[in-house]
Amino acid sequence: MSGKVILGLIMGLALGGTAGLAANQLGFSFPSIRFGGGEGGVASEEGKQKIAYWVAPMDANYRRDGPGKSPMGMDLIPVYEGTEPGQQDEPGIEISPTVVNNIGIRTTKVERRDLQRRIETVGYVSYDEDKVSHVHLRTDGWIDELRVKYMGQRVKQGDLLFRLYSRSVQNAQAEYQLAATGGQVTLKSARNNLRALGMADQQIAALAKRDKPFELIDINAAQDGVVTEIKVAEGMYVQPSTTVATIADLSSVWVMVDVFENQSPWVRDGQQAQMRLSYDKDKVWSGVVDYVYPMIDPKTRALRVRLRFDNPDEQLKPNMYVDVEIFAEPRAGVLAAPREALIRTGNSERIVAALDNGRFLPIEVKTGIESGNYVEILEGLEEKQRVVTSGQFLIDSESSLTASFQRMTEPETTAETSTEAASVANGEGVINSLEPLNITHEPIAALGWPEMTMDFKTLTGVTLEGLAEGDQVTFGLAKDNDGMYAIERIAKHAAADKSTDRR
């Protein structure tokens, strides 16, 4: 931090007496700047440190070789040799070790680590459609001996679901038996016909040993799972278009989530994901991104993503709501700082660096991805540099650094800056002289000014006609092109005018 910066802070503290007291109580130390009671309100410290020049409290560019008054009528402040801008040995702000201990300041090193961008979202459990089978018949007929009668019933591969009576299957069995005895229809063709009608190989083999066809054929489960749908009842007539039942294997499940549109470029198939249940945050399921859908939902403006998780104990039930984290865009060996060290403002990000000898320096940084408790640092810090992770808000608060940052930062000028800006502060006081315009004013809270006597400039177009020494006035202040506060309007105080009329 430059000498100009530290000087700007001292100027602000000098103007607000209570602010200066707060800084002393917080343990700030400014060994290169001293206060005293000599000429102009500041001791020369002769024999100890030589004064380089004097500056205006409200304008560090206004310099004089000796003590005196600023254009605003305020006492000039000395700048000592060795503390001029750019000549300080140590940057930053010094805080005593006692205060550091009392407010619990903690620091850590900035290190390189592997980070992954985390996408936090919510989703719901769904069936793994790769492990769902539908039971359809290949011929018409009547349900007989229905063994699966309700949803949720568990079945194993090969279990009997129901038996079917079908005239088509009866005729195909007769043709098969005829072919087996040397009839005109070949045996292979007859066997294929039975399979096409849904007859199992075990029944076909048993049919070859019988003298007459089976009256009923068995319909068996094609996989392990639970019955999620059943649409028939005992004795019902069914056709090939009828979905008799649906069986789902829950040994793995899909989890469907929505990702914000601005996060959609980060997600890829195969990325790792974690899932937790709302009522059991300690247990974590690990899965992968199974599929990223190719379109954005026009209503929610979100991207649908499908995840796959193993579910061997079937604890995950379809339609459950879950909390999900997707680990996207992995980056190896990036410079990272704890997220708690980062101070975000409206248009900037800062970290308070811990220097040697109990000094602290706010540094503006540029950040990248965030992952868990860490944030990537693209610019502003170096590896192994120590940063403050606890207590930095006390350092950077209004009572310490936030206001100082603003005072220490030179105001930005833009093309839209007008010579006669709108009033930024209002004041009241008594005119001591008109040439130059000197006013003893009451405290101006908007600027942090205490009661004082000072000279004022006026903006173009402001007239003092009708005013005289001793008049009590109200006035408005605005910045001129040089950034100095000048009077943009002034008038007699209303109470004073009424008093004059009565006389």
TAWOGI-V265842 format. One record per residue. N is the residue number from 0. RES is the residue in one letter. SS is DSSP state (H for helix, E for strand, C for the rest). PHI is phi in radians with two decimals (999 if undefined). Layout:
N RES SS PHI
N RES SS PHI
This chain:
0 M C 999
1 S C -1.28
2 G H -1.09
3 K H -1.10
4 V H -1.14
5 I H -1.11
6 L H -1.07
7 G H -1.06
8 L H -1.14
9 I H -1.12
10 M H -1.07
11 G H -1.09
12 L H -1.22
13 A H -1.16
14 L H -1.29
15 G C -1.83
16 G H -1.01
17 T H -1.17
18 A H -1.12
19 G H -1.09
20 L H -1.10
21 A H -1.09
22 A H -1.11
23 N H -1.11
24 Q H -1.19
25 L H -1.35
26 G C 1.61
27 F E -1.19
28 S E -2.19
29 F C -2.14
30 P C -1.15
31 S C -1.55
32 I C -2.19
33 R C -2.20
34 F C -1.92
35 G C -2.83
36 G C -2.26
37 G C -1.36
38 E H -1.06
39 G H 1.29
40 G H 1.53
41 V C -2.37
42 A C -1.28
43 S C -1.42
44 E C 0.96
45 E C -1.07
46 G C 1.52
47 K C -1.92
48 Q C -2.63
49 K C -1.53
50 I E -1.40
51 A E -1.45
52 Y E -2.92
53 W E -2.10
54 V E -2.30
55 A E -1.37
56 P C -1.05
57 M C -1.72
58 D E -2.67
59 A E -1.18
60 N E -1.45
61 Y E -1.53
62 R E -2.11
63 R E -2.44
64 D C -1.34
65 G C -2.42
66 P C -1.16
67 G C 2.92
68 K E -1.97
69 S C -1.42
70 P C -1.01
71 M C -1.69
72 G C 1.44
73 M C -1.74
74 D E -1.12
75 L C -1.26
76 I E -2.01
77 P E -1.35
78 V E -2.06
79 Y E -1.52
80 E C -1.03
81 G C 1.62
82 T C -2.01
83 E C -1.13
84 P C -0.91
85 G C 1.46
86 Q C -2.04
87 Q C -1.28
88 D C -1.27
89 E C -2.26
90 P C -1.41
91 G C 1.57
92 I E -2.07
93 E E -1.67
94 I E -2.17
95 S C -1.12
96 P H -1.00
97 T H -1.11
98 V H -1.19
99 V H -0.99
100 N H -1.25
101 N H -1.17
102 I C -1.60
103 G C 1.21
104 I C -1.29
105 R E -2.07
106 T E -2.28
107 T E -2.65
108 K E -1.60
109 V C -1.44
110 E E -2.29
111 R E -1.59
112 R E -2.71
113 D E -1.49
114 L E -2.17
115 Q E -2.30
116 R E -1.20
117 R E -1.78
118 I E -1.90
119 E E -1.76
120 T E -2.68
121 V E -2.15
122 G E -2.70
123 Y E -2.38
124 V E -1.39
125 S E -2.35
126 Y E -1.17
127 D C -1.35
128 E H -1.20
129 D H -1.26
130 K H -2.11
131 V E -2.05
132 S E -2.17
133 H E -1.94
134 V E -1.68
135 H E -2.18
136 L C -1.59
137 R C -1.80
138 T C -2.65
139 D C -1.53
140 G E 2.98
141 W E -2.16
142 I E -1.24
143 D E -2.46
144 E C 0.96
145 L C -1.20
146 R C -1.69
147 V C -1.86
148 K C -2.14
149 Y C -2.59
150 M C -1.23
151 G C 1.55
152 Q C -1.18
153 R E -1.56
154 V E -2.33
155 K C -1.96
156 Q C -1.02
157 G C 1.61
158 D C -1.11
159 L E -1.25
160 L E -1.60
161 F E -2.94
162 R E -1.96
163 L E -2.24
164 Y E -1.80
165 S C -2.52
166 R H -1.12
167 S H -1.10
168 V H -1.20
169 Q H -1.05
170 N H -1.15
171 A H -1.14
172 Q H -1.17
173 A H -1.11
174 E H -1.10
175 Y H -1.13
176 Q H -1.17
177 L H -1.15
178 A H -1.11
179 A H -1.19
180 T C -1.70
181 G C 1.60
182 G C -1.22
183 Q C -1.25
184 V C -1.44
185 T C -1.17
186 L H -1.16
187 K H -1.13
188 S H -1.13
189 A H -1.17
190 R H -1.13
191 N H -1.08
192 N H -1.16
193 L H -1.16
194 R H -1.09
195 A H -1.11
196 L C -1.53
197 G C 1.75
198 M C -1.45
199 A C -1.30
200 D H -1.05
201 Q H -1.12
202 Q H -1.24
203 I H -1.13
204 A H -1.11
205 A H -1.22
206 L H -1.11
207 A C -1.11
208 K C -1.71
209 R C -1.85
210 D C -1.57
211 K C -2.45
212 P C -1.14
213 F C -1.24
214 E C -1.26
215 L C -2.14
216 I E -1.94
217 D E -1.54
218 I E -1.98
219 N E -1.94
220 A C -1.27
221 A C -1.46
222 Q C -2.76
223 D C -1.29
224 G E 2.71
225 V E -2.10
226 V E -1.36
227 T E -1.76
228 E E -2.73
229 I E -2.45
230 K C -2.13
231 V C -2.23
232 A C -2.38
233 E C -0.97
234 G C 1.46
235 M C -1.26
236 Y E -1.46
237 V E -2.24
238 Q C -2.20
239 P C -1.02
240 S C -1.35
241 T C -1.46
242 T E -1.45
243 V E -1.27
244 A E -2.79
245 T E -2.24
246 I E -2.12
247 A E -2.12
248 D C -1.61
249 L C -1.69
250 S C -1.17
251 S E -2.50
252 V E -2.35
253 W E -1.72
254 V E -2.16
255 M E -1.72
256 V E -2.28
257 D E -1.97
258 V E -2.05
259 F E -1.00
260 E H -1.01
261 N H -1.28
262 Q H -1.69
263 S H -1.04
264 P H -1.19
265 W H -1.44
266 V C -1.62
267 R C -2.40
268 D C -1.06
269 G C 1.58
270 Q C -1.21
271 Q E -1.35
272 A E -2.53
273 Q E -2.24
274 M E -2.46
275 R E -2.34
276 L E -1.55
277 S C -1.10
278 Y C -1.71
279 D E -2.54
280 K E -1.26
281 D E -1.34
282 K E -1.55
283 V E -2.13
284 W E -1.72
285 S E -1.90
286 G E -2.58
287 V E -2.38
288 V E -1.30
289 D E -1.57
290 Y E -2.82
291 V E -1.90
292 Y E -1.19
293 P E -1.51
294 M E -2.43
295 I E -1.64
296 D C -1.14
297 P C -1.18
298 K C -1.57
299 T C -1.58
300 R C 0.99
301 A E -2.18
302 L E -1.78
303 R E -1.43
304 V E -2.25
305 R E -1.91
306 L E -1.96
307 R E -2.11
308 F E -2.29
309 D E -1.23
310 N C -2.46
311 P C -1.09
312 D C -1.64
313 E C 0.98
314 Q C -1.27
315 L C -1.47
316 K C -1.84
317 P C -0.94
318 N C 1.39
319 M C -1.17
320 Y E -1.60
321 V E -2.41
322 D E -1.71
323 V E -2.24
324 E E -2.17
325 I E -1.89
326 F E -1.66
327 A E -1.87
328 E E 0.81
329 P E -1.14
330 R E -2.30
331 A E -1.80
332 G E 1.14
333 V E -1.58
334 L E -1.28
335 A E -2.38
336 A E -2.15
337 P E -1.03
338 R H -1.12
339 E H -1.22
340 A H -1.42
341 L E -1.46
342 I E -1.97
343 R E -1.75
344 T C -2.04
345 G C -1.05
346 N C -2.35
347 S C -2.70
348 E E -2.27
349 R E -2.30
350 I E -2.32
351 V E -1.55
352 A E -1.53
353 A E -1.66
354 L C -1.67
355 D C -1.33
356 N C 1.07
357 G C 1.19
358 R E -1.89
359 F E -2.31
360 L E -2.31
361 P E -1.28
362 I E -2.19
363 E E -1.36
364 V C -2.19
365 K E -2.04
366 T E -1.90
367 G E -2.01
368 I E -1.35
369 E E -2.00
370 S E -2.50
371 G C 1.07
372 N C -1.68
373 Y E -2.20
374 V E -2.30
375 E E -1.29
376 I E -1.87
377 L E -1.55
378 E E -2.55
379 G C 1.96
380 L C -2.22
381 E C -2.10
382 E C -1.06
383 K C 1.33
384 Q C -1.24
385 R E -1.55
386 V E -2.27
387 V E -1.49
388 T E -1.94
389 S E -2.52
390 G C 1.64
391 Q H -1.19
392 F H -1.29
393 L H -1.25
394 I H -1.20
395 D C -1.70
396 S C -1.48
397 E C -1.06
398 S C -1.36
399 S C -2.32
400 L C -1.87
401 T H -1.01
402 A H -1.11
403 S H -1.17
404 F H -0.98
405 Q H -1.17
406 R H -1.21
407 M H -1.42
408 T C -1.66
409 E C -1.16
410 P C -1.10
411 E C -1.40
412 T C -1.83
413 T C -2.21
414 A C -1.16
415 E C -1.48
416 T C -1.08
417 S C -1.79
418 T C -1.10
419 E C -1.91
420 A C -1.32
421 A C -1.18
422 S C -1.07
423 V C -1.93
424 A E -2.75
425 N E -2.09
426 G E -2.54
427 E E -2.31
428 G E -3.05
429 V E -2.13
430 I E -1.33
431 N E -1.62
432 S E -2.70
433 L E -1.71
434 E C -2.40
435 P C -1.30
436 L E -1.27
437 N E -2.16
438 I E -2.29
439 T E -1.63
440 H E -1.90
441 E C -1.34
442 P C -0.97
443 I E -1.95
444 A C -1.12
445 A C -1.08
446 L C -1.88
447 G C 1.29
448 W E -1.53
449 P C -1.40
450 E C -1.12
451 M E -2.82
452 T E -1.92
453 M E -2.73
454 D E -1.46
455 F C -2.23
456 K C -1.62
457 T E -2.08
458 L C -1.33
459 T C -1.01
460 G C 1.67
461 V C -1.45
462 T C -2.00
463 L C -1.81
464 E C -1.10
465 G C 1.57
466 L C -1.81
467 A C -2.53
468 E C -1.04
469 G C 1.62
470 D C -1.20
471 Q E -1.55
472 V E -2.26
473 T E -2.00
474 F E -2.62
475 G E -2.07
476 L E -2.01
477 A E -2.52
478 K E -1.48
479 D C -1.55
480 N C -1.12
481 D C -1.58
482 G C 1.41
483 M C -1.62
484 Y E -1.36
485 A E -2.34
486 I E -1.37
487 E E -1.84
488 R E -2.81
489 I E -2.69
490 A E -2.73
491 K E -1.10
492 H C -1.13
493 A H -1.02
494 A H -1.10
495 A H -1.18
496 D H -1.09
497 K H -1.14
498 S H -1.07
499 T H -1.17
500 D H -1.11
501 R H -1.14
502 R C -1.23
